[in-house]
Amino acid sequence: MKQQSTPEPVEALPVSSTIDYATIELLLKWKREDATDDPELIRAAEEELEEFKRAMNRNRAEAGELPLFP
């Protein structure tokens, strides 16, 4: 059986001291566009999130790993 090698460490990317206001504004714009107070849309989104979590946990359980979402 071939032994796996340990991956080489990766150097961290330099931290930028500048703030990308254009990207922040775009993300805020998308957040405003997607915002809703419709109870049915909120319920559907919450249901979709719960199904996603179940699927992620099921996949991890099948791989013998601990769940991400207890």
mmCIF file as Biopython writes it, N, C-alpha, C and O atoms, coordinates in Angstrom:
data_model
#
loop_
_atom_site.group_PDB
_atom_site.id
_atom_site.type_symbol
_atom_site.label_atom_id
_atom_site.label_alt_id
_atom_site.label_comp_id
_atom_site.label_asym_id
_atom_site.label_entity_id
_atom_site.label_seq_id
_atom_site.pdbx_PDB_ins_code
_atom_site.Cartn_x
_atom_site.Cartn_y
_atom_site.Cartn_z
_atom_site.occupancy
_atom_site.B_iso_or_equiv
_atom_site.auth_seq_id
_atom_site.auth_asym_id
_atom_site.pdbx_PDB_model_num
ATOM 1   N N  . MET A ? 1  ? 0.842   -1.178 0.000  1.0 0.0 1  A 1 
ATOM 2   C CA . MET A ? 1  ? 0.000   0.000  0.000  1.0 0.0 1  A 1 
ATOM 3   C C  . MET A ? 1  ? 0.888   1.243  0.000  1.0 0.0 1  A 1 
ATOM 4   O O  . MET A ? 1  ? 1.822   1.349  0.795  1.0 0.0 1  A 1 
ATOM 5   N N  . LYS A ? 2  ? 0.591   2.171  -0.890 1.0 0.0 2  A 1 
ATOM 6   C CA . LYS A ? 2  ? 1.377   3.397  -1.027 1.0 0.0 2  A 1 
ATOM 7   C C  . LYS A ? 2  ? 0.970   4.397  0.054  1.0 0.0 2  A 1 
ATOM 8   O O  . LYS A ? 2  ? -0.220  4.643  0.256  1.0 0.0 2  A 1 
ATOM 9   N N  . GLN A ? 3  ? 1.930   4.961  0.734  1.0 0.0 3  A 1 
ATOM 10  C CA . GLN A ? 3  ? 1.652   5.935  1.779  1.0 0.0 3  A 1 
ATOM 11  C C  . GLN A ? 3  ? 1.414   7.308  1.170  1.0 0.0 3  A 1 
ATOM 12  O O  . GLN A ? 3  ? 2.127   7.742  0.265  1.0 0.0 3  A 1 
ATOM 13  N N  . GLN A ? 4  ? 0.382   7.984  1.695  1.0 0.0 4  A 1 
ATOM 14  C CA . GLN A ? 4  ? 0.089   9.328  1.208  1.0 0.0 4  A 1 
ATOM 15  C C  . GLN A ? 4  ? 1.109   10.310 1.743  1.0 0.0 4  A 1 
ATOM 16  O O  . GLN A ? 4  ? 1.539   10.220 2.893  1.0 0.0 4  A 1 
ATOM 17  N N  . SER A ? 5  ? 1.489   11.247 0.893  1.0 0.0 5  A 1 
ATOM 18  C CA . SER A ? 5  ? 2.430   12.274 1.331  1.0 0.0 5  A 1 
ATOM 19  C C  . SER A ? 5  ? 1.671   13.436 1.940  1.0 0.0 5  A 1 
ATOM 20  O O  . SER A ? 5  ? 0.519   13.695 1.591  1.0 0.0 5  A 1 
ATOM 21  N N  . THR A ? 6  ? 2.321   14.122 2.841  1.0 0.0 6  A 1 
ATOM 22  C CA . THR A ? 6  ? 1.738   15.301 3.465  1.0 0.0 6  A 1 
ATOM 23  C C  . THR A ? 6  ? 1.830   16.462 2.488  1.0 0.0 6  A 1 
ATOM 24  O O  . THR A ? 6  ? 2.891   16.708 1.914  1.0 0.0 6  A 1 
ATOM 25  N N  . PRO A ? 7  ? 0.704   17.194 2.290  1.0 0.0 7  A 1 
ATOM 26  C CA . PRO A ? 7  ? 0.764   18.318 1.356  1.0 0.0 7  A 1 
ATOM 27  C C  . PRO A ? 7  ? 1.714   19.407 1.855  1.0 0.0 7  A 1 
ATOM 28  O O  . PRO A ? 7  ? 1.869   19.610 3.059  1.0 0.0 7  A 1 
ATOM 29  N N  . GLU A ? 8  ? 2.328   20.084 0.933  1.0 0.0 8  A 1 
ATOM 30  C CA . GLU A ? 8  ? 3.221   21.188 1.269  1.0 0.0 8  A 1 
ATOM 31  C C  . GLU A ? 8  ? 2.392   22.354 1.824  1.0 0.0 8  A 1 
ATOM 32  O O  . GLU A ? 8  ? 1.273   22.585 1.368  1.0 0.0 8  A 1 
ATOM 33  N N  . PRO A ? 9  ? 2.930   23.084 2.799  1.0 0.0 9  A 1 
ATOM 34  C CA . PRO A ? 9  ? 2.200   24.248 3.323  1.0 0.0 9  A 1 
ATOM 35  C C  . PRO A ? 9  ? 2.028   25.306 2.229  1.0 0.0 9  A 1 
ATOM 36  O O  . PRO A ? 9  ? 2.883   25.477 1.360  1.0 0.0 9  A 1 
ATOM 37  N N  . VAL A ? 10 ? 0.913   25.996 2.302  1.0 0.0 10 A 1 
ATOM 38  C CA . VAL A ? 10 ? 0.617   27.045 1.331  1.0 0.0 10 A 1 
ATOM 39  C C  . VAL A ? 10 ? 0.832   28.385 2.010  1.0 0.0 10 A 1 
ATOM 40  O O  . VAL A ? 10 ? 0.379   28.602 3.134  1.0 0.0 10 A 1 
ATOM 41  N N  . GLU A ? 11 ? 1.517   29.272 1.333  1.0 0.0 11 A 1 
ATOM 42  C CA . GLU A ? 11 ? 1.739   30.603 1.900  1.0 0.0 11 A 1 
ATOM 43  C C  . GLU A ? 11 ? 0.447   31.399 1.852  1.0 0.0 11 A 1 
ATOM 44  O O  . GLU A ? 11 ? -0.305  31.315 0.881  1.0 0.0 11 A 1 
ATOM 45  N N  . ALA A ? 12 ? 0.191   32.165 2.891  1.0 0.0 12 A 1 
ATOM 46  C CA . ALA A ? 12 ? -1.000  33.001 2.950  1.0 0.0 12 A 1 
ATOM 47  C C  . ALA A ? 12 ? -0.866  34.158 1.965  1.0 0.0 12 A 1 
ATOM 48  O O  . ALA A ? 12 ? 0.222   34.687 1.737  1.0 0.0 12 A 1 
ATOM 49  N N  . LEU A ? 13 ? -1.998  34.527 1.396  1.0 0.0 13 A 1 
ATOM 50  C CA . LEU A ? 13 ? -1.998  35.684 0.505  1.0 0.0 13 A 1 
ATOM 51  C C  . LEU A ? 13 ? -1.815  36.949 1.321  1.0 0.0 13 A 1 
ATOM 52  O O  . LEU A ? 13 ? -2.259  37.009 2.468  1.0 0.0 13 A 1 
ATOM 53  N N  . PRO A ? 14 ? -1.176  37.956 0.760  1.0 0.0 14 A 1 
ATOM 54  C CA . PRO A ? 14 ? -1.009  39.205 1.504  1.0 0.0 14 A 1 
ATOM 55  C C  . PRO A ? 14 ? -2.365  39.857 1.770  1.0 0.0 14 A 1 
ATOM 56  O O  . PRO A ? 14 ? -3.264  39.804 0.931  1.0 0.0 14 A 1 
ATOM 57  N N  . VAL A ? 15 ? -2.498  40.467 2.933  1.0 0.0 15 A 1 
ATOM 58  C CA . VAL A ? 15 ? -3.739  41.142 3.300  1.0 0.0 15 A 1 
ATOM 59  C C  . VAL A ? 15 ? -3.722  42.541 2.712  1.0 0.0 15 A 1 
ATOM 60  O O  . VAL A ? 15 ? -2.753  43.284 2.865  1.0 0.0 15 A 1 
ATOM 61  N N  . SER A ? 16 ? -4.807  42.887 2.038  1.0 0.0 16 A 1 
ATOM 62  C CA . SER A ? 16 ? -4.906  44.215 1.451  1.0 0.0 16 A 1 
ATOM 63  C C  . SER A ? 16 ? -5.490  45.180 2.475  1.0 0.0 16 A 1 
ATOM 64  O O  . SER A ? 16 ? -6.427  44.839 3.196  1.0 0.0 16 A 1 
ATOM 65  N N  . SER A ? 17 ? -4.945  46.360 2.534  1.0 0.0 17 A 1 
ATOM 66  C CA . SER A ? 17 ? -5.458  47.350 3.472  1.0 0.0 17 A 1 
ATOM 67  C C  . SER A ? 17 ? -6.498  48.257 2.818  1.0 0.0 17 A 1 
ATOM 68  O O  . SER A ? 17 ? -7.019  49.167 3.464  1.0 0.0 17 A 1 
ATOM 69  N N  . THR A ? 18 ? -6.803  48.019 1.548  1.0 0.0 18 A 1 
ATOM 70  C CA . THR A ? 18 ? -7.809  48.832 0.878  1.0 0.0 18 A 1 
ATOM 71  C C  . THR A ? 18 ? -9.163  48.148 0.970  1.0 0.0 18 A 1 
ATOM 72  O O  . THR A ? 18 ? -9.251  46.922 1.033  1.0 0.0 18 A 1 
ATOM 73  N N  . ILE A ? 19 ? -10.205 48.945 0.977  1.0 0.0 19 A 1 
ATOM 74  C CA . ILE A ? 19 ? -11.571 48.440 1.039  1.0 0.0 19 A 1 
ATOM 75  C C  . ILE A ? 19 ? -12.193 48.569 -0.344 1.0 0.0 19 A 1 
ATOM 76  O O  . ILE A ? 19 ? -12.159 49.638 -0.954 1.0 0.0 19 A 1 
ATOM 77  N N  . ASP A ? 20 ? -12.755 47.484 -0.826 1.0 0.0 20 A 1 
ATOM 78  C CA . ASP A ? 20 ? -13.377 47.469 -2.148 1.0 0.0 20 A 1 
ATOM 79  C C  . ASP A ? 20 ? -14.843 47.896 -2.016 1.0 0.0 20 A 1 
ATOM 80  O O  . ASP A ? 20 ? -15.741 47.059 -1.917 1.0 0.0 20 A 1 
ATOM 81  N N  . TYR A ? 21 ? -15.062 49.206 -2.017 1.0 0.0 21 A 1 
ATOM 82  C CA . TYR A ? 21 ? -16.411 49.736 -1.819 1.0 0.0 21 A 1 
ATOM 83  C C  . TYR A ? 21 ? -17.363 49.350 -2.943 1.0 0.0 21 A 1 
ATOM 84  O O  . TYR A ? 21 ? -18.558 49.181 -2.699 1.0 0.0 21 A 1 
ATOM 85  N N  . ALA A ? 22 ? -16.873 49.209 -4.150 1.0 0.0 22 A 1 
ATOM 86  C CA . ALA A ? 22 ? -17.734 48.833 -5.270 1.0 0.0 22 A 1 
ATOM 87  C C  . ALA A ? 22 ? -18.323 47.440 -5.050 1.0 0.0 22 A 1 
ATOM 88  O O  . ALA A ? 22 ? -19.509 47.218 -5.293 1.0 0.0 22 A 1 
ATOM 89  N N  . THR A ? 23 ? -17.506 46.521 -4.598 1.0 0.0 23 A 1 
ATOM 90  C CA . THR A ? 23 ? -17.998 45.167 -4.333 1.0 0.0 23 A 1 
ATOM 91  C C  . THR A ? 23 ? -18.971 45.162 -3.163 1.0 0.0 23 A 1 
ATOM 92  O O  . THR A ? 23 ? -20.003 44.493 -3.221 1.0 0.0 23 A 1 
ATOM 93  N N  . ILE A ? 24 ? -18.658 45.893 -2.113 1.0 0.0 24 A 1 
ATOM 94  C CA . ILE A ? 24 ? -19.561 45.978 -0.960 1.0 0.0 24 A 1 
ATOM 95  C C  . ILE A ? 24 ? -20.904 46.547 -1.391 1.0 0.0 24 A 1 
ATOM 96  O O  . ILE A ? 24 ? -21.948 46.028 -0.994 1.0 0.0 24 A 1 
ATOM 97  N N  . GLU A ? 25 ? -20.898 47.592 -2.186 1.0 0.0 25 A 1 
ATOM 98  C CA . GLU A ? 25 ? -22.147 48.200 -2.652 1.0 0.0 25 A 1 
ATOM 99  C C  . GLU A ? 25 ? -22.945 47.220 -3.512 1.0 0.0 25 A 1 
ATOM 100 O O  . GLU A ? 25 ? -24.168 47.153 -3.397 1.0 0.0 25 A 1 
ATOM 101 N N  . LEU A ? 26 ? -22.265 46.463 -4.368 1.0 0.0 26 A 1 
ATOM 102 C CA . LEU A ? 26 ? -22.949 45.476 -5.194 1.0 0.0 26 A 1 
ATOM 103 C C  . LEU A ? 26 ? -23.605 44.401 -4.332 1.0 0.0 26 A 1 
ATOM 104 O O  . LEU A ? 26 ? -24.750 44.023 -4.580 1.0 0.0 26 A 1 
ATOM 105 N N  . LEU A ? 27 ? -22.896 43.909 -3.329 1.0 0.0 27 A 1 
ATOM 106 C CA . LEU A ? 27 ? -23.469 42.899 -2.434 1.0 0.0 27 A 1 
ATOM 107 C C  . LEU A ? 27 ? -24.674 43.459 -1.671 1.0 0.0 27 A 1 
ATOM 108 O O  . LEU A ? 27 ? -25.676 42.764 -1.503 1.0 0.0 27 A 1 
ATOM 109 N N  . LEU A ? 28 ? -24.583 44.693 -1.217 1.0 0.0 28 A 1 
ATOM 110 C CA . LEU A ? 28 ? -25.713 45.323 -0.527 1.0 0.0 28 A 1 
ATOM 111 C C  . LEU A ? 28 ? -26.902 45.500 -1.463 1.0 0.0 28 A 1 
ATOM 112 O O  . LEU A ? 28 ? -28.048 45.320 -1.050 1.0 0.0 28 A 1 
ATOM 113 N N  . LYS A ? 29 ? -26.640 45.851 -2.719 1.0 0.0 29 A 1 
ATOM 114 C CA . LYS A ? 29 ? -27.704 46.000 -3.714 1.0 0.0 29 A 1 
ATOM 115 C C  . LYS A ? 29 ? -28.414 44.663 -3.924 1.0 0.0 29 A 1 
ATOM 116 O O  . LYS A ? 29 ? -29.644 44.611 -3.956 1.0 0.0 29 A 1 
ATOM 117 N N  . TRP A ? 30 ? -27.646 43.589 -4.066 1.0 0.0 30 A 1 
ATOM 118 C CA . TRP A ? 30 ? -28.253 42.266 -4.247 1.0 0.0 30 A 1 
ATOM 119 C C  . TRP A ? 30 ? -29.081 41.879 -3.024 1.0 0.0 30 A 1 
ATOM 120 O O  . TRP A ? 30 ? -30.156 41.294 -3.152 1.0 0.0 30 A 1 
ATOM 121 N N  . LYS A ? 31 ? -28.570 42.212 -1.836 1.0 0.0 31 A 1 
ATOM 122 C CA . LYS A ? 31 ? -29.298 41.902 -0.606 1.0 0.0 31 A 1 
ATOM 123 C C  . LYS A ? 31 ? -30.639 42.637 -0.579 1.0 0.0 31 A 1 
ATOM 124 O O  . LYS A ? 31 ? -31.659 42.059 -0.206 1.0 0.0 31 A 1 
ATOM 125 N N  . ARG A ? 32 ? -30.636 43.910 -0.975 1.0 0.0 32 A 1 
ATOM 126 C CA . ARG A ? 32 ? -31.886 44.685 -1.017 1.0 0.0 32 A 1 
ATOM 127 C C  . ARG A ? 32 ? -32.852 44.105 -2.047 1.0 0.0 32 A 1 
ATOM 128 O O  . ARG A ? 32 ? -34.052 44.017 -1.789 1.0 0.0 32 A 1 
ATOM 129 N N  . GLU A ? 33 ? -32.338 43.710 -3.211 1.0 0.0 33 A 1 
ATOM 130 C CA . GLU A ? 33 ? -33.184 43.161 -4.271 1.0 0.0 33 A 1 
ATOM 131 C C  . GLU A ? 33 ? -33.836 41.843 -3.841 1.0 0.0 33 A 1 
ATOM 132 O O  . GLU A ? 33 ? -34.972 41.559 -4.221 1.0 0.0 33 A 1 
ATOM 133 N N  . ASP A ? 34 ? -33.119 41.041 -3.052 1.0 0.0 34 A 1 
ATOM 134 C CA . ASP A ? 34 ? -33.624 39.741 -2.633 1.0 0.0 34 A 1 
ATOM 135 C C  . ASP A ? 34 ? -34.472 39.795 -1.367 1.0 0.0 34 A 1 
ATOM 136 O O  . ASP A ? 34 ? -35.112 38.806 -1.010 1.0 0.0 34 A 1 
ATOM 137 N N  . ALA A ? 35 ? -34.484 40.925 -0.694 1.0 0.0 35 A 1 
ATOM 138 C CA . ALA A ? 35 ? -35.209 41.033 0.572  1.0 0.0 35 A 1 
ATOM 139 C C  . ALA A ? 35 ? -36.712 40.859 0.350  1.0 0.0 35 A 1 
ATOM 140 O O  . ALA A ? 35 ? -37.269 41.310 -0.651 1.0 0.0 35 A 1 
ATOM 141 N N  . THR A ? 36 ? -37.352 40.190 1.318  1.0 0.0 36 A 1 
ATOM 142 C CA . THR A ? 36 ? -38.797 40.008 1.250  1.0 0.0 36 A 1 
ATOM 143 C C  . THR A ? 36 ? -39.363 39.920 2.658  1.0 0.0 36 A 1 
ATOM 144 O O  . THR A ? 36 ? -38.671 39.543 3.604  1.0 0.0 36 A 1 
ATOM 145 N N  . ASP A ? 37 ? -40.638 40.276 2.775  1.0 0.0 37 A 1 
ATOM 146 C CA . ASP A ? 37 ? -41.347 40.054 4.029  1.0 0.0 37 A 1 
ATOM 147 C C  . ASP A ? 37 ? -42.551 39.143 3.784  1.0 0.0 37 A 1 
ATOM 148 O O  . ASP A ? 37 ? -43.425 39.008 4.640  1.0 0.0 37 A 1 
ATOM 149 N N  . ASP A ? 38 ? -42.583 38.515 2.590  1.0 0.0 38 A 1 
ATOM 150 C CA . ASP A ? 38 ? -43.634 37.576 2.234  1.0 0.0 38 A 1 
ATOM 151 C C  . ASP A ? 38 ? -43.446 36.289 3.044  1.0 0.0 38 A 1 
ATOM 152 O O  . ASP A ? 38 ? -42.446 35.593 2.867  1.0 0.0 38 A 1 
ATOM 153 N N  . PRO A ? 39 ? -44.394 35.966 3.929  1.0 0.0 39 A 1 
ATOM 154 C CA . PRO A ? 39 ? -44.230 34.787 4.783  1.0 0.0 39 A 1 
ATOM 155 C C  . PRO A ? 39 ? -44.072 33.486 3.996  1.0 0.0 39 A 1 
ATOM 156 O O  . PRO A ? 39 ? -43.351 32.591 4.437  1.0 0.0 39 A 1 
ATOM 157 N N  . GLU A ? 40 ? -44.721 33.364 2.858  1.0 0.0 40 A 1 
ATOM 158 C CA . GLU A ? 40 ? -44.621 32.148 2.056  1.0 0.0 40 A 1 
ATOM 159 C C  . GLU A ? 40 ? -43.216 32.001 1.455  1.0 0.0 40 A 1 
ATOM 160 O O  . GLU A ? 40 ? -42.663 30.902 1.443  1.0 0.0 40 A 1 
ATOM 161 N N  . LEU A ? 41 ? -42.644 33.092 0.962  1.0 0.0 41 A 1 
ATOM 162 C CA . LEU A ? 41 ? -41.284 33.037 0.421  1.0 0.0 41 A 1 
ATOM 163 C C  . LEU A ? 41 ? -40.268 32.735 1.517  1.0 0.0 41 A 1 
ATOM 164 O O  . LEU A ? 41 ? -39.313 31.988 1.302  1.0 0.0 41 A 1 
ATOM 165 N N  . ILE A ? 42 ? -40.481 33.318 2.686  1.0 0.0 42 A 1 
ATOM 166 C CA . ILE A ? 42 ? -39.586 33.065 3.816  1.0 0.0 42 A 1 
ATOM 167 C C  . ILE A ? 42 ? -39.676 31.603 4.231  1.0 0.0 42 A 1 
ATOM 168 O O  . ILE A ? 42 ? -38.648 30.968 4.464  1.0 0.0 42 A 1 
ATOM 169 N N  . ARG A ? 43 ? -40.890 31.056 4.329  1.0 0.0 43 A 1 
ATOM 170 C CA . ARG A ? 43 ? -41.081 29.660 4.697  1.0 0.0 43 A 1 
ATOM 171 C C  . ARG A ? 43 ? -40.414 28.734 3.693  1.0 0.0 43 A 1 
ATOM 172 O O  . ARG A ? 43 ? -39.751 27.770 4.076  1.0 0.0 43 A 1 
ATOM 173 N N  . ALA A ? 44 ? -40.591 29.030 2.390  1.0 0.0 44 A 1 
ATOM 174 C CA . ALA A ? 44 ? -39.987 28.202 1.341  1.0 0.0 44 A 1 
ATOM 175 C C  . ALA A ? 44 ? -38.457 28.248 1.419  1.0 0.0 44 A 1 
ATOM 176 O O  . ALA A ? 44 ? -37.795 27.225 1.245  1.0 0.0 44 A 1 
ATOM 177 N N  . ALA A ? 45 ? -37.901 29.428 1.678  1.0 0.0 45 A 1 
ATOM 178 C CA . ALA A ? 45 ? -36.448 29.560 1.781  1.0 0.0 45 A 1 
ATOM 179 C C  . ALA A ? 45 ? -35.924 28.791 2.991  1.0 0.0 45 A 1 
ATOM 180 O O  . ALA A ? 45 ? -34.883 28.141 2.907  1.0 0.0 45 A 1 
ATOM 181 N N  . GLU A ? 46 ? -36.641 28.861 4.120  1.0 0.0 46 A 1 
ATOM 182 C CA . GLU A ? 46 ? -36.224 28.134 5.315  1.0 0.0 46 A 1 
ATOM 183 C C  . GLU A ? 46 ? -36.307 26.623 5.086  1.0 0.0 46 A 1 
ATOM 184 O O  . GLU A ? 46 ? -35.438 25.875 5.534  1.0 0.0 46 A 1 
ATOM 185 N N  . GLU A ? 47 ? -37.348 26.180 4.393  1.0 0.0 47 A 1 
ATOM 186 C CA . GLU A ? 47 ? -37.488 24.759 4.076  1.0 0.0 47 A 1 
ATOM 187 C C  . GLU A ? 47 ? -36.351 24.285 3.165  1.0 0.0 47 A 1 
ATOM 188 O O  . GLU A ? 47 ? -35.801 23.201 3.358  1.0 0.0 47 A 1 
ATOM 189 N N  . GLU A ? 48 ? -36.011 25.104 2.181  1.0 0.0 48 A 1 
ATOM 190 C CA . GLU A ? 48 ? -34.899 24.769 1.280  1.0 0.0 48 A 1 
ATOM 191 C C  . GLU A ? 48 ? -33.582 24.676 2.052  1.0 0.0 48 A 1 
ATOM 192 O O  . GLU A ? 48 ? -32.777 23.780 1.799  1.0 0.0 48 A 1 
ATOM 193 N N  . LEU A ? 49 ? -33.363 25.593 2.987  1.0 0.0 49 A 1 
ATOM 194 C CA . LEU A ? 49 ? -32.151 25.567 3.803  1.0 0.0 49 A 1 
ATOM 195 C C  . LEU A ? 49 ? -32.102 24.298 4.653  1.0 0.0 49 A 1 
ATOM 196 O O  . LEU A ? 49 ? -31.051 23.663 4.743  1.0 0.0 49 A 1 
ATOM 197 N N  . GLU A ? 50 ? -33.211 23.920 5.273  1.0 0.0 50 A 1 
ATOM 198 C CA . GLU A ? 50 ? -33.245 22.715 6.100  1.0 0.0 50 A 1 
ATOM 199 C C  . GLU A ? 50 ? -32.970 21.470 5.259  1.0 0.0 50 A 1 
ATOM 200 O O  . GLU A ? 50 ? -32.258 20.573 5.710  1.0 0.0 50 A 1 
ATOM 201 N N  . GLU A ? 51 ? -33.518 21.397 4.052  1.0 0.0 51 A 1 
ATOM 202 C CA . GLU A ? 51 ? -33.257 20.259 3.169  1.0 0.0 51 A 1 
ATOM 203 C C  . GLU A ? 51 ? -31.776 20.212 2.780  1.0 0.0 51 A 1 
ATOM 204 O O  . GLU A ? 51 ? -31.182 19.135 2.716  1.0 0.0 51 A 1 
ATOM 205 N N  . PHE A ? 52 ? -31.189 21.369 2.522  1.0 0.0 52 A 1 
ATOM 206 C CA . PHE A ? 52 ? -29.760 21.438 2.211  1.0 0.0 52 A 1 
ATOM 207 C C  . PHE A ? 52 ? -28.932 20.882 3.373  1.0 0.0 52 A 1 
ATOM 208 O O  . PHE A ? 52 ? -28.009 20.095 3.164  1.0 0.0 52 A 1 
ATOM 209 N N  . LYS A ? 53 ? -29.271 21.298 4.600  1.0 0.0 53 A 1 
ATOM 210 C CA . LYS A ? 53 ? -28.539 20.836 5.777  1.0 0.0 53 A 1 
ATOM 211 C C  . LYS A ? 53 ? -28.675 19.322 5.941  1.0 0.0 53 A 1 
ATOM 212 O O  . LYS A ? 53 ? -27.696 18.637 6.237  1.0 0.0 53 A 1 
ATOM 213 N N  . ARG A ? 54 ? -29.896 18.798 5.749  1.0 0.0 54 A 1 
ATOM 214 C CA . ARG A ? 54 ? -30.097 17.349 5.857  1.0 0.0 54 A 1 
ATOM 215 C C  . ARG A ? 54 ? -29.258 16.607 4.825  1.0 0.0 54 A 1 
ATOM 216 O O  . ARG A ? 54 ? -28.646 15.584 5.133  1.0 0.0 54 A 1 
ATOM 217 N N  . ALA A ? 55 ? -29.233 17.125 3.599  1.0 0.0 55 A 1 
ATOM 218 C CA . ALA A ? 55 ? -28.472 16.478 2.530  1.0 0.0 55 A 1 
ATOM 219 C C  . ALA A ? 55 ? -26.977 16.513 2.833  1.0 0.0 55 A 1 
ATOM 220 O O  . ALA A ? 55 ? -26.279 15.526 2.597  1.0 0.0 55 A 1 
ATOM 221 N N  . MET A ? 56 ? -26.480 17.622 3.348  1.0 0.0 56 A 1 
ATOM 222 C CA . MET A ? 56 ? -25.062 17.722 3.697  1.0 0.0 56 A 1 
ATOM 223 C C  . MET A ? 56 ? -24.716 16.732 4.804  1.0 0.0 56 A 1 
ATOM 224 O O  . MET A ? 56 ? -23.691 16.054 4.740  1.0 0.0 56 A 1 
ATOM 225 N N  . ASN A ? 57 ? -25.576 16.651 5.819  1.0 0.0 57 A 1 
ATOM 226 C CA . ASN A ? 57 ? -25.325 15.723 6.915  1.0 0.0 57 A 1 
ATOM 227 C C  . ASN A ? 57 ? -25.413 14.275 6.441  1.0 0.0 57 A 1 
ATOM 228 O O  . ASN A ? 57 ? -24.613 13.439 6.860  1.0 0.0 57 A 1 
ATOM 229 N N  . ARG A ? 58 ? -26.371 13.972 5.576  1.0 0.0 58 A 1 
ATOM 230 C CA . ARG A ? 58 ? -26.522 12.616 5.054  1.0 0.0 58 A 1 
ATOM 231 C C  . ARG A ? 58 ? -25.261 12.205 4.283  1.0 0.0 58 A 1 
ATOM 232 O O  . ARG A ? 58 ? -24.758 11.093 4.444  1.0 0.0 58 A 1 
ATOM 233 N N  . ASN A ? 59 ? -24.766 13.109 3.454  1.0 0.0 59 A 1 
ATOM 234 C CA . ASN A ? 59 ? -23.560 12.834 2.678  1.0 0.0 59 A 1 
ATOM 235 C C  . ASN A ? 59 ? -22.366 12.581 3.598  1.0 0.0 59 A 1 
ATOM 236 O O  . ASN A ? 59 ? -21.576 11.669 3.351  1.0 0.0 59 A 1 
ATOM 237 N N  . ARG A ? 60 ? -22.231 13.371 4.644  1.0 0.0 60 A 1 
ATOM 238 C CA . ARG A ? 60 ? -21.115 13.204 5.571  1.0 0.0 60 A 1 
ATOM 239 C C  . ARG A ? 60 ? -21.257 11.906 6.352  1.0 0.0 60 A 1 
ATOM 240 O O  . ARG A ? 60 ? -20.264 11.219 6.594  1.0 0.0 60 A 1 
ATOM 241 N N  . ALA A ? 61 ? -22.483 11.560 6.750  1.0 0.0 61 A 1 
ATOM 242 C CA . ALA A ? 61 ? -22.705 10.305 7.481  1.0 0.0 61 A 1 
ATOM 243 C C  . ALA A ? 61 ? -22.315 9.117  6.608  1.0 0.0 61 A 1 
ATOM 244 O O  . ALA A ? 61 ? -21.704 8.162  7.089  1.0 0.0 61 A 1 
ATOM 245 N N  . GLU A ? 62 ? -22.666 9.174  5.335  1.0 0.0 62 A 1 
ATOM 246 C CA . GLU A ? 62 ? -22.319 8.089  4.412  1.0 0.0 62 A 1 
ATOM 247 C C  . GLU A ? 62 ? -20.804 7.972  4.241  1.0 0.0 62 A 1 
ATOM 248 O O  . GLU A ? 62 ? -20.289 6.895  3.943  1.0 0.0 62 A 1 
ATOM 249 N N  . ALA A ? 63 ? -20.100 9.078  4.429  1.0 0.0 63 A 1 
ATOM 250 C CA . ALA A ? 63 ? -18.637 9.079  4.318  1.0 0.0 63 A 1 
ATOM 251 C C  . ALA A ? 63 ? -17.968 8.783  5.657  1.0 0.0 63 A 1 
ATOM 252 O O  . ALA A ? 63 ? -16.740 8.771  5.753  1.0 0.0 63 A 1 
ATOM 253 N N  . GLY A ? 64 ? -18.787 8.541  6.705  1.0 0.0 64 A 1 
ATOM 254 C CA . GLY A ? 64 ? -18.228 8.249  8.021  1.0 0.0 64 A 1 
ATOM 255 C C  . GLY A ? 64 ? -17.714 9.469  8.747  1.0 0.0 64 A 1 
ATOM 256 O O  . GLY A ? 64 ? -16.872 9.354  9.638  1.0 0.0 64 A 1 
ATOM 257 N N  . GLU A ? 65 ? -18.212 10.644 8.378  1.0 0.0 65 A 1 
ATOM 258 C CA . GLU A ? 65 ? -17.765 11.885 8.999  1.0 0.0 65 A 1 
ATOM 259 C C  . GLU A ? 65 ? -18.856 12.445 9.925  1.0 0.0 65 A 1 
ATOM 260 O O  . GLU A ? 65 ? -20.016 12.040 9.854  1.0 0.0 65 A 1 
ATOM 261 N N  . LEU A ? 66 ? -18.464 13.368 10.779 1.0 0.0 66 A 1 
ATOM 262 C CA . LEU A ? 66 ? -19.422 14.010 11.684 1.0 0.0 66 A 1 
ATOM 263 C C  . LEU A ? 66 ? -20.292 14.996 10.901 1.0 0.0 66 A 1 
ATOM 264 O O  . LEU A ? 66 ? -19.853 15.553 9.895  1.0 0.0 66 A 1 
ATOM 265 N N  . PRO A ? 67 ? -21.519 15.207 11.363 1.0 0.0 67 A 1 
ATOM 266 C CA . PRO A ? 67 ? -22.407 16.153 10.671 1.0 0.0 67 A 1 
ATOM 267 C C  . PRO A ? 67 ? -21.926 17.588 10.820 1.0 0.0 67 A 1 
ATOM 268 O O  . PRO A ? 67 ? -21.316 17.960 11.822 1.0 0.0 67 A 1 
ATOM 269 N N  . LEU A ? 68 ? -22.214 18.374 9.806  1.0 0.0 68 A 1 
ATOM 270 C CA . LEU A ? 68 ? -21.887 19.805 9.852  1.0 0.0 68 A 1 
ATOM 271 C C  . LEU A ? 68 ? -22.945 20.570 10.625 1.0 0.0 68 A 1 
ATOM 272 O O  . LEU A ? 68 ? -22.652 21.562 11.293 1.0 0.0 68 A 1 
ATOM 273 N N  . PHE A ? 69 ? -24.191 20.090 10.526 1.0 0.0 69 A 1 
ATOM 274 C CA . PHE A ? 69 ? -25.327 20.792 11.121 1.0 0.0 69 A 1 
ATOM 275 C C  . PHE A ? 69 ? -26.006 19.883 12.140 1.0 0.0 69 A 1 
ATOM 276 O O  . PHE A ? 69 ? -26.909 19.125 11.787 1.0 0.0 69 A 1 
ATOM 277 N N  . PRO A ? 70 ? -25.577 19.952 13.414 1.0 0.0 70 A 1 
ATOM 278 C CA . PRO A ? 70 ? -26.167 19.072 14.436 1.0 0.0 70 A 1 
ATOM 279 C C  . PRO A ? 70 ? -27.621 19.382 14.704 1.0 0.0 70 A 1 
ATOM 280 O O  . PRO A ? 70 ? -28.248 18.727 15.536 1.0 0.0 70 A 1 
#
